[in-house]
Amino acid sequence: MAFDVAFFDFQTVLFCVGMFLFIIWWLRSPKHLPPGPGGLPFVGNLLNFALSCYRTGLTSHELLAKLAHKYGPVFSMYIGGTLVVVLDKYDVVKEAFNNPYLNGRPKMAIHKEIGLKEGLGQASGKLWKQIRHFTITTLRSFGVGKNSFEENIIDEVKYLSQEVTHLQGKSFDPKCLLTNATANVICCVVFGKRFEYHDSSFKILLDCMDKYLQAAGAGGLQLFFPFTKYIQPSIHRLMKHNMESMVGFITNEIENHQQEHDTENLGDYIDVYLNEKQIAKKQNREFVIDNNNLAVTISDLFMAGTDTSASTLRWAILYMMAYPDIQDRIQRELDSVVGRNRLPRLADKTELPFTCATLLEIQRAGSIAPLGFMHYSQEDTTLAGYKVPKGSIVVSNLWSVHHDSELWDNPDKFNPERFLDDQGAVKEMVELIPFSIGRRICIGDHLAKMELFIFFTHLLHQFKFTKPEDSPPLSFEGITGIVFSPQPFLTQATVRQ
């Protein structure tokens, strides 16, 4: 009997302690928050969310879209003790990312662990503005985003086309070639040189980047929530190793530039940085960017400008194989406008409406950054009438925006015609936001648009892409990470005469 009483007392104490902690948690929870699913104190919704993804087979962005149907276009949930506000419609994404208080970035715990400072992607406030201004100004000085940069991209497409031609119609996975090619466009600006596709150190760099982006999880979950390293320690170690390898490669390039620096010959982004640093020192003025910031910023540029473009082009080849009639129509348009005696140019763009419409539809259907990149509330603010407390993380479900049936007729159907008006001209849709929106929009969006157009038109002008007979069925089930990329697939490229 004494044991029963003691056990009963223990249960009572445990229940009371649990109720006390719950009441404290509830009283401290901010009021007037966006609605959302109930979660466990101190744990939040992470466990339920992960189990729901597992049981239903839905991706993170699909499950968040399903929750939005229940709770509305602005809803909230907790991951650990952090409030996460999810945006599901174009209007609320636009309102949120034009709000100056929601332009911050949450800190990356993994950066602190390996001694890295904030780069362009992670910085907030004054530091972000200075890195952003320096980066945009420098990139523009080298013609990035301007028509004059077209030749740099065309040169790289020629190398890519040579590699594809050498395959002589054999089946291949286009991932490595496309990643190498798009990375080299960034390399020319940042390092002042390109790398051969078979360069072993360059291949290691790109492999590290790919593994890091996949391991980071949907929307960068592994990056911004430190407790995940205890749940998935092996993934955390993998991310640390790959980030250290990337930054090590970049730091080595910076050191080589320091040894060979010539103030009279500024050939790339690193050269301009070294020159600005020297000038600031001579003038005794502040220059907040150091080598650590620079290395992280360059890694941000690589990840933002390489894997996203390469994945979009992989989706493009996949859709062209799946819809040969669309591929044929593009090639007829290219032959009619460009002919067979030269290659497509940016100047041809207005005369290639169906080609451009198809590229826009690939970006909509593929939605390669389905959850964008997380924002952070730097102050208490409001959104759509709800309170968003300081310290909240804001996630934009761009995949849901691009598959919103109120904006897009039959959104699950691949249909380039939706981007053409009654006269057959390209119809720009402001709701298509693959590069996000607001002040945190990808600073390389103009470069990416040029790059995608030139790569896409050159490849289809030169080759016909078909599914190899002995390859697995085509799949549009993607791999979820920060970038939503296609499953590995094989293609066959036949040279067009």
KEGUTOR-175339 format. One record per residue (C-alpha): y, z negated, x. Coordinates in Angstrom, 1 decimal. Layout:
BEGIN
<y:Y&z:Z&x:X>
...
//
This chain:
BEGIN
<y:0.0&z:0.0&x:0.0>
<y:2.4&z:-0.9&x:2.9>
<y:1.8&z:2.6&x:4.3>
<y:2.5&z:4.2&x:0.9>
<y:5.8&z:2.3&x:0.6>
<y:6.8&z:3.1&x:4.2>
<y:6.0&z:6.8&x:3.6>
<y:8.0&z:6.7&x:0.3>
<y:10.9&z:5.1&x:2.1>
<y:10.8&z:7.8&x:4.8>
<y:10.8&z:10.6&x:2.2>
<y:13.8&z:8.9&x:0.5>
<y:15.7&z:8.6&x:3.7>
<y:14.9&z:12.2&x:4.6>
<y:16.0&z:13.4&x:1.2>
<y:19.3&z:11.4&x:1.3>
<y:20.1&z:12.6&x:4.8>
<y:19.4&z:16.2&x:3.7>
<y:21.6&z:15.8&x:0.6>
<y:24.4&z:14.2&x:2.7>
<y:24.3&z:17.1&x:5.2>
<y:24.3&z:19.6&x:2.3>
<y:27.3&z:17.9&x:0.6>
<y:29.2&z:17.9&x:3.9>
<y:28.4&z:21.6&x:4.4>
<y:29.4&z:22.4&x:0.9>
<y:32.7&z:20.5&x:1.0>
<y:33.6&z:22.1&x:4.3>
<y:32.8&z:25.6&x:3.1>
<y:36.0&z:27.6&x:2.4>
<y:36.7&z:28.3&x:-1.3>
<y:37.6&z:31.6&x:-3.0>
<y:35.4&z:33.6&x:-0.7>
<y:33.9&z:36.9&x:-1.6>
<y:30.7&z:36.4&x:-3.7>
<y:27.3&z:36.8&x:-2.0>
<y:23.7&z:35.6&x:-1.8>
<y:23.0&z:31.9&x:-1.4>
<y:21.8&z:30.7&x:2.0>
<y:20.5&z:27.7&x:3.7>
<y:22.9&z:25.1&x:5.3>
<y:23.5&z:25.8&x:9.0>
<y:21.0&z:28.7&x:8.9>
<y:22.6&z:31.0&x:6.4>
<y:21.1&z:34.2&x:5.2>
<y:19.6&z:35.6&x:8.4>
<y:16.0&z:34.6&x:7.7>
<y:16.0&z:35.9&x:4.1>
<y:17.8&z:39.1&x:5.2>
<y:15.2&z:39.8&x:8.0>
<y:12.3&z:39.1&x:5.6>
<y:13.8&z:41.3&x:3.0>
<y:14.1&z:44.2&x:5.5>
<y:10.5&z:43.6&x:6.5>
<y:9.1&z:43.5&x:2.9>
<y:11.1&z:46.4&x:1.5>
<y:11.0&z:48.6&x:4.6>
<y:14.8&z:49.2&x:4.1>
<y:17.1&z:49.5&x:7.1>
<y:19.9&z:46.9&x:7.5>
<y:22.6&z:49.3&x:6.1>
<y:20.4&z:50.2&x:3.1>
<y:19.7&z:46.5&x:2.3>
<y:23.4&z:45.7&x:2.6>
<y:24.2&z:48.6&x:0.2>
<y:21.7&z:47.2&x:-2.3>
<y:23.3&z:43.7&x:-2.1>
<y:26.7&z:45.4&x:-2.7>
<y:25.4&z:46.8&x:-6.0>
<y:24.7&z:43.2&x:-7.0>
<y:27.7&z:41.4&x:-5.6>
<y:30.4&z:44.0&x:-5.4>
<y:32.1&z:46.2&x:-2.7>
<y:33.3&z:43.0&x:-0.8>
<y:30.7&z:40.3&x:-0.5>
<y:29.9&z:37.6&x:2.0>
<y:26.9&z:36.0&x:3.6>
<y:26.3&z:33.6&x:6.5>
<y:24.5&z:34.3&x:9.8>
<y:24.0&z:30.9&x:11.3>
<y:27.3&z:29.1&x:10.7>
<y:29.4&z:32.3&x:10.8>
<y:30.8&z:33.9&x:7.7>
<y:30.2&z:37.6&x:7.5>
<y:32.2&z:39.7&x:5.1>
<y:30.6&z:43.0&x:4.3>
<y:32.6&z:46.0&x:3.1>
<y:30.8&z:48.7&x:1.0>
<y:33.5&z:51.1&x:-0.3>
<y:36.0&z:53.4&x:1.3>
<y:39.1&z:51.7&x:-0.3>
<y:38.2&z:48.2&x:1.0>
<y:37.3&z:49.5&x:4.5>
<y:40.7&z:51.2&x:4.6>
<y:42.5&z:48.0&x:3.4>
<y:40.6&z:45.8&x:5.8>
<y:41.1&z:47.8&x:8.9>
<y:44.8&z:48.4&x:8.3>
<y:45.2&z:44.6&x:8.1>
<y:46.5&z:43.5&x:11.5>
<y:44.7&z:40.1&x:11.2>
<y:41.3&z:41.9&x:11.0>
<y:41.7&z:44.0&x:14.2>
<y:40.1&z:41.4&x:16.5>
<y:36.6&z:41.6&x:18.1>
<y:34.2&z:38.7&x:18.2>
<y:33.2&z:37.5&x:21.7>
<y:30.0&z:38.8&x:23.3>
<y:28.1&z:35.8&x:24.6>
<y:26.0&z:38.1&x:26.8>
<y:29.1&z:39.2&x:28.7>
<y:30.0&z:35.6&x:29.5>
<y:26.4&z:35.0&x:30.7>
<y:26.6&z:37.7&x:33.3>
<y:30.2&z:37.1&x:34.3>
<y:31.8&z:40.1&x:32.6>
<y:35.3&z:40.1&x:31.1>
<y:36.6&z:41.9&x:28.1>
<y:36.7&z:45.6&x:28.1>
<y:38.3&z:48.0&x:25.7>
<y:35.6&z:47.5&x:23.0>
<y:35.7&z:43.7&x:23.0>
<y:39.3&z:42.8&x:23.8>
<y:41.7&z:41.5&x:21.2>
<y:45.4&z:40.9&x:21.0>
<y:47.7&z:41.6&x:24.0>
<y:44.8&z:42.5&x:26.4>
<y:43.4&z:45.0&x:23.9>
<y:46.8&z:46.7&x:23.4>
<y:47.3&z:47.0&x:27.2>
<y:43.8&z:48.4&x:27.9>
<y:44.0&z:50.7&x:25.0>
<y:47.5&z:52.0&x:26.0>
<y:46.4&z:52.6&x:29.6>
<y:43.2&z:54.3&x:28.5>
<y:44.8&z:56.6&x:25.9>
<y:47.6&z:57.5&x:28.3>
<y:45.3&z:58.2&x:31.1>
<y:42.8&z:60.3&x:29.1>
<y:45.7&z:62.3&x:27.7>
<y:47.0&z:63.0&x:31.2>
<y:43.7&z:64.7&x:31.9>
<y:43.9&z:66.7&x:28.8>
<y:41.3&z:64.8&x:26.8>
<y:41.6&z:65.6&x:23.1>
<y:43.8&z:68.6&x:23.9>
<y:42.8&z:72.2&x:23.7>
<y:43.2&z:72.5&x:27.5>
<y:40.2&z:70.3&x:27.9>
<y:38.0&z:72.9&x:26.2>
<y:37.0&z:74.5&x:29.6>
<y:35.6&z:71.2&x:30.8>
<y:33.3&z:71.0&x:27.8>
<y:32.3&z:74.7&x:28.0>
<y:31.3&z:74.3&x:31.6>
<y:28.9&z:71.5&x:30.7>
<y:27.5&z:73.5&x:27.8>
<y:26.7&z:76.3&x:30.2>
<y:24.6&z:73.9&x:32.3>
<y:22.9&z:72.6&x:29.2>
<y:22.1&z:76.2&x:28.0>
<y:20.7&z:77.1&x:31.4>
<y:18.3&z:74.1&x:31.2>
<y:17.2&z:75.1&x:27.7>
<y:16.7&z:78.8&x:28.7>
<y:14.6&z:77.7&x:31.7>
<y:12.1&z:76.1&x:29.2>
<y:11.2&z:79.7&x:28.1>
<y:10.5&z:78.8&x:24.5>
<y:8.3&z:75.8&x:25.3>
<y:8.6&z:72.8&x:22.9>
<y:10.7&z:69.9&x:24.2>
<y:12.4&z:66.7&x:23.1>
<y:16.2&z:67.4&x:23.2>
<y:17.2&z:63.8&x:23.7>
<y:17.4&z:63.6&x:27.5>
<y:19.2&z:67.0&x:27.9>
<y:21.8&z:66.2&x:25.2>
<y:22.4&z:62.7&x:26.5>
<y:22.9&z:64.1&x:30.1>
<y:25.2&z:66.7&x:28.9>
<y:27.5&z:64.5&x:26.7>
<y:27.5&z:61.8&x:29.4>
<y:28.7&z:64.4&x:32.0>
<y:31.8&z:65.2&x:29.8>
<y:32.8&z:61.5&x:30.2>
<y:31.8&z:61.5&x:33.9>
<y:34.2&z:64.3&x:34.7>
<y:37.1&z:62.2&x:33.3>
<y:36.1&z:58.8&x:34.6>
<y:34.4&z:59.6&x:37.9>
<y:35.9&z:63.0&x:38.6>
<y:32.5&z:64.6&x:38.9>
<y:29.4&z:65.5&x:37.0>
<y:25.8&z:64.6&x:37.8>
<y:22.8&z:66.9&x:38.0>
<y:20.4&z:66.4&x:35.1>
<y:17.6&z:65.4&x:37.5>
<y:19.7&z:62.8&x:39.5>
<y:17.4&z:59.7&x:39.5>
<y:20.3&z:57.1&x:39.6>
<y:22.1&z:58.9&x:36.7>
<y:18.9&z:59.0&x:34.6>
<y:18.4&z:55.3&x:35.2>
<y:22.0&z:54.7&x:34.0>
<y:21.5&z:56.7&x:30.8>
<y:18.1&z:55.0&x:30.2>
<y:19.7&z:51.5&x:30.5>
<y:22.5&z:52.6&x:28.1>
<y:19.9&z:53.8&x:25.5>
<y:17.8&z:50.7&x:25.7>
<y:20.8&z:48.4&x:25.5>
<y:22.2&z:50.1&x:22.4>
<y:18.9&z:50.0&x:20.6>
<y:18.2&z:46.4&x:21.6>
<y:21.7&z:45.3&x:20.3>
<y:20.5&z:45.7&x:16.8>
<y:22.2&z:47.0&x:13.6>
<y:26.0&z:46.5&x:14.0>
<y:25.5&z:44.7&x:17.3>
<y:23.8&z:41.6&x:15.8>
<y:22.3&z:40.6&x:19.2>
<y:25.7&z:40.8&x:20.9>
<y:27.8&z:38.6&x:18.7>
<y:25.4&z:35.8&x:17.6>
<y:24.3&z:33.8&x:20.6>
<y:21.5&z:31.9&x:18.9>
<y:19.5&z:35.2&x:18.6>
<y:18.5&z:34.8&x:22.3>
<y:16.4&z:31.9&x:21.3>
<y:14.7&z:33.9&x:18.5>
<y:14.1&z:37.0&x:20.5>
<y:14.3&z:36.0&x:24.2>
<y:12.6&z:39.1&x:25.5>
<y:15.1&z:41.4&x:23.8>
<y:18.0&z:39.2&x:25.2>
<y:16.6&z:39.5&x:28.7>
<y:16.2&z:43.3&x:28.3>
<y:19.9&z:43.6&x:27.2>
<y:21.1&z:41.5&x:30.1>
<y:19.1&z:43.5&x:32.6>
<y:20.4&z:46.9&x:31.2>
<y:24.0&z:45.7&x:31.0>
<y:23.9&z:44.4&x:34.6>
<y:22.4&z:47.8&x:35.7>
<y:25.1&z:49.8&x:33.9>
<y:28.0&z:47.7&x:35.3>
<y:26.4&z:47.7&x:38.7>
<y:26.4&z:51.5&x:38.8>
<y:30.0&z:51.7&x:37.6>
<y:31.2&z:49.0&x:40.0>
<y:29.6&z:51.0&x:42.9>
<y:31.6&z:54.0&x:41.8>
<y:34.8&z:52.0&x:41.6>
<y:34.2&z:50.7&x:45.1>
<y:33.6&z:54.2&x:46.4>
<y:36.9&z:55.3&x:44.9>
<y:38.7&z:52.4&x:46.6>
<y:37.5&z:53.5&x:50.0>
<y:38.6&z:57.1&x:49.4>
<y:41.7&z:56.5&x:47.3>
<y:44.5&z:59.1&x:47.8>
<y:47.7&z:58.3&x:45.9>
<y:48.7&z:62.0&x:46.2>
<y:45.5&z:63.2&x:44.5>
<y:44.6&z:61.3&x:41.3>
<y:41.6&z:63.1&x:40.0>
<y:40.1&z:60.8&x:37.4>
<y:40.5&z:57.6&x:35.3>
<y:39.5&z:55.3&x:38.2>
<y:42.1&z:56.9&x:40.6>
<y:44.8&z:56.3&x:38.0>
<y:43.8&z:52.7&x:37.6>
<y:43.8&z:52.1&x:41.4>
<y:47.3&z:53.7&x:41.6>
<y:48.7&z:51.7&x:38.7>
<y:47.3&z:48.5&x:40.3>
<y:49.0&z:49.3&x:43.6>
<y:52.4&z:50.1&x:41.9>
<y:52.3&z:46.9&x:39.8>
<y:51.6&z:44.8&x:43.0>
<y:54.6&z:46.4&x:44.8>
<y:56.9&z:45.9&x:41.8>
<y:55.6&z:42.3&x:41.4>
<y:54.8&z:42.9&x:37.8>
<y:51.8&z:41.9&x:35.7>
<y:48.8&z:44.3&x:35.4>
<y:46.2&z:42.5&x:33.4>
<y:43.4&z:45.0&x:34.0>
<y:41.2&z:44.1&x:37.0>
<y:38.0&z:45.7&x:38.4>
<y:35.8&z:43.7&x:36.0>
<y:37.8&z:44.8&x:33.0>
<y:37.7&z:48.3&x:34.2>
<y:33.9&z:48.4&x:34.7>
<y:33.3&z:47.0&x:31.2>
<y:35.8&z:49.5&x:29.7>
<y:34.1&z:52.4&x:31.4>
<y:30.7&z:51.2&x:30.1>
<y:32.4&z:51.0&x:26.6>
<y:33.6&z:54.6&x:27.0>
<y:30.1&z:55.7&x:28.1>
<y:28.4&z:54.0&x:25.2>
<y:30.9&z:55.1&x:22.6>
<y:31.2&z:58.7&x:23.9>
<y:27.7&z:59.5&x:25.0>
<y:25.0&z:58.2&x:22.7>
<y:27.0&z:58.8&x:19.5>
<y:27.7&z:62.5&x:20.4>
<y:24.1&z:63.1&x:21.6>
<y:22.6&z:61.5&x:18.5>
<y:24.8&z:63.6&x:16.3>
<y:23.6&z:66.7&x:18.1>
<y:20.0&z:65.6&x:17.8>
<y:20.5&z:65.2&x:14.0>
<y:22.1&z:68.6&x:14.0>
<y:19.0&z:70.3&x:15.6>
<y:16.7&z:68.3&x:13.3>
<y:18.6&z:69.5&x:10.2>
<y:18.7&z:73.1&x:11.5>
<y:14.9&z:73.0&x:11.8>
<y:14.5&z:71.5&x:8.4>
<y:16.9&z:74.0&x:6.7>
<y:16.4&z:77.4&x:8.5>
<y:18.4&z:79.2&x:5.8>
<y:21.5&z:77.1&x:6.7>
<y:20.9&z:77.8&x:10.4>
<y:20.6&z:81.6&x:9.6>
<y:23.8&z:81.5&x:7.6>
<y:25.7&z:79.8&x:10.5>
<y:24.4&z:82.3&x:13.0>
<y:25.4&z:85.2&x:10.8>
<y:28.9&z:83.7&x:10.6>
<y:29.0&z:83.2&x:14.4>
<y:27.9&z:86.8&x:15.0>
<y:30.4&z:88.1&x:12.5>
<y:33.4&z:86.2&x:14.0>
<y:32.5&z:85.7&x:17.6>
<y:30.1&z:88.6&x:18.2>
<y:27.4&z:88.7&x:20.9>
<y:29.6&z:89.6&x:23.9>
<y:31.3&z:86.2&x:24.2>
<y:30.9&z:82.5&x:23.4>
<y:32.6&z:80.6&x:20.6>
<y:36.0&z:79.0&x:21.3>
<y:38.1&z:76.4&x:19.6>
<y:40.4&z:79.2&x:18.4>
<y:37.5&z:80.5&x:16.3>
<y:37.3&z:77.3&x:14.3>
<y:39.4&z:78.4&x:11.3>
<y:37.3&z:81.5&x:11.0>
<y:34.0&z:79.5&x:10.9>
<y:34.3&z:77.5&x:7.7>
<y:30.6&z:77.2&x:6.9>
<y:29.8&z:76.2&x:10.5>
<y:32.4&z:73.5&x:10.4>
<y:31.3&z:72.3&x:6.9>
<y:27.8&z:72.0&x:8.2>
<y:28.9&z:69.9&x:11.1>
<y:30.8&z:67.6&x:8.8>
<y:27.8&z:67.3&x:6.5>
<y:25.6&z:66.3&x:9.6>
<y:28.1&z:63.6&x:10.4>
<y:28.0&z:62.3&x:6.8>
<y:24.2&z:62.5&x:6.3>
<y:23.4&z:61.1&x:9.8>
<y:26.0&z:58.3&x:9.8>
<y:25.3&z:57.6&x:13.4>
<y:27.3&z:54.3&x:13.4>
<y:26.0&z:53.0&x:10.0>
<y:27.6&z:49.5&x:10.3>
<y:30.5&z:50.5&x:12.6>
<y:31.4&z:47.9&x:15.1>
<y:32.1&z:44.3&x:14.0>
<y:35.7&z:43.2&x:13.5>
<y:36.9&z:39.6&x:13.7>
<y:39.5&z:37.8&x:11.6>
<y:42.1&z:36.4&x:14.0>
<y:44.0&z:34.5&x:11.2>
<y:43.3&z:33.4&x:7.7>
<y:44.0&z:36.4&x:5.4>
<y:43.0&z:38.0&x:2.1>
<y:41.1&z:41.1&x:1.3>
<y:40.7&z:42.6&x:-2.2>
<y:41.9&z:39.2&x:-3.6>
<y:39.4&z:37.2&x:-1.7>
<y:40.0&z:34.7&x:1.2>
<y:38.8&z:35.7&x:4.6>
<y:39.1&z:32.7&x:6.9>
<y:40.0&z:32.8&x:10.6>
<y:36.8&z:33.3&x:12.6>
<y:35.0&z:35.4&x:10.1>
<y:33.2&z:38.6&x:11.1>
<y:33.9&z:41.7&x:9.1>
<y:31.3&z:44.5&x:8.8>
<y:31.9&z:47.9&x:7.4>
<y:28.9&z:49.7&x:5.9>
<y:30.0&z:53.3&x:6.8>
<y:26.5&z:54.6&x:5.8>
<y:27.1&z:53.3&x:2.3>
<y:30.6&z:54.9&x:2.2>
<y:29.0&z:58.2&x:3.2>
<y:26.3&z:57.9&x:0.6>
<y:28.5&z:56.7&x:-2.3>
<y:27.6&z:58.6&x:-5.4>
<y:31.1&z:58.1&x:-6.7>
<y:32.5&z:60.1&x:-3.8>
<y:29.6&z:62.5&x:-3.0>
<y:27.7&z:64.5&x:-5.6>
<y:23.9&z:63.9&x:-5.0>
<y:24.6&z:62.1&x:-1.7>
<y:20.9&z:62.2&x:-0.5>
<y:20.9&z:66.0&x:-0.5>
<y:21.9&z:67.8&x:2.6>
<y:24.6&z:70.2&x:1.3>
<y:27.4&z:71.6&x:3.6>
<y:28.9&z:73.3&x:0.5>
<y:30.5&z:69.9&x:-0.5>
<y:33.0&z:70.4&x:2.4>
<y:34.1&z:73.9&x:1.2>
<y:36.7&z:74.5&x:-1.5>
<y:36.7&z:77.3&x:-4.1>
<y:38.2&z:79.7&x:-1.6>
<y:35.5&z:79.0&x:0.9>
<y:37.8&z:77.1&x:3.3>
<y:37.0&z:73.7&x:4.8>
<y:37.8&z:70.9&x:2.5>
<y:38.7&z:67.8&x:4.6>
<y:37.5&z:64.5&x:3.0>
<y:39.4&z:61.4&x:4.1>
<y:36.3&z:59.4&x:3.0>
<y:34.3&z:60.8&x:5.9>
<y:35.0&z:58.2&x:8.6>
<y:32.2&z:58.5&x:11.3>
<y:34.7&z:57.2&x:13.9>
<y:35.8&z:54.3&x:11.6>
<y:39.4&z:54.0&x:10.5>
<y:42.6&z:52.0&x:11.2>
<y:43.9&z:50.9&x:14.6>
<y:40.4&z:50.2&x:15.9>
<y:39.3&z:53.8&x:15.3>
<y:37.4&z:55.2&x:18.2>
<y:40.0&z:56.3&x:20.7>
<y:37.7&z:59.3&x:21.7>
<y:37.6&z:60.7&x:18.2>
<y:39.5&z:63.9&x:19.1>
<y:37.3&z:64.5&x:22.2>
<y:34.2&z:63.9&x:20.1>
<y:35.3&z:66.4&x:17.5>
<y:36.0&z:69.0&x:20.2>
<y:32.7&z:68.2&x:21.9>
<y:30.6&z:68.4&x:18.8>
<y:32.1&z:71.7&x:17.7>
<y:31.7&z:73.4&x:21.1>
<y:28.2&z:72.1&x:21.7>
<y:27.0&z:72.9&x:18.2>
<y:28.4&z:76.4&x:18.1>
<y:27.3&z:77.3&x:21.6>
<y:23.8&z:76.1&x:21.0>
<y:23.4&z:78.0&x:17.7>
<y:25.1&z:81.1&x:19.1>
<y:22.6&z:81.2&x:22.0>
<y:19.4&z:79.8&x:20.5>
<y:17.3&z:79.6&x:17.3>
<y:15.7&z:76.2&x:16.8>
<y:12.4&z:75.9&x:15.1>
<y:9.7&z:73.3&x:14.6>
<y:6.8&z:73.8&x:17.0>
<y:3.6&z:74.5&x:15.1>
<y:1.6&z:71.7&x:16.7>
<y:4.3&z:69.0&x:16.4>
<y:4.4&z:66.1&x:13.8>
<y:6.1&z:66.6&x:10.5>
<y:9.9&z:66.4&x:10.6>
<y:11.2&z:62.9&x:9.8>
<y:14.7&z:61.7&x:8.8>
<y:13.8&z:58.1&x:9.2>
<y:16.1&z:56.9&x:12.0>
<y:16.0&z:54.2&x:14.7>
<y:18.4&z:51.4&x:13.9>
<y:20.6&z:50.0&x:16.6>
<y:24.4&z:50.2&x:17.1>
<y:23.7&z:53.9&x:16.9>
<y:21.5&z:55.3&x:14.2>
<y:19.5&z:57.9&x:16.0>
<y:16.6&z:60.2&x:15.0>
<y:13.0&z:59.4&x:15.7>
<y:11.8&z:61.3&x:18.8>
<y:11.0&z:64.9&x:17.8>
<y:10.1&z:68.2&x:19.4>
<y:11.9&z:71.5&x:19.0>
<y:11.5&z:75.0&x:20.2>
<y:14.6&z:77.0&x:21.3>
<y:14.2&z:80.8&x:21.2>
<y:16.9&z:82.7&x:23.1>
<y:18.9&z:84.9&x:20.7>
<y:19.4&z:88.5&x:21.9>
//
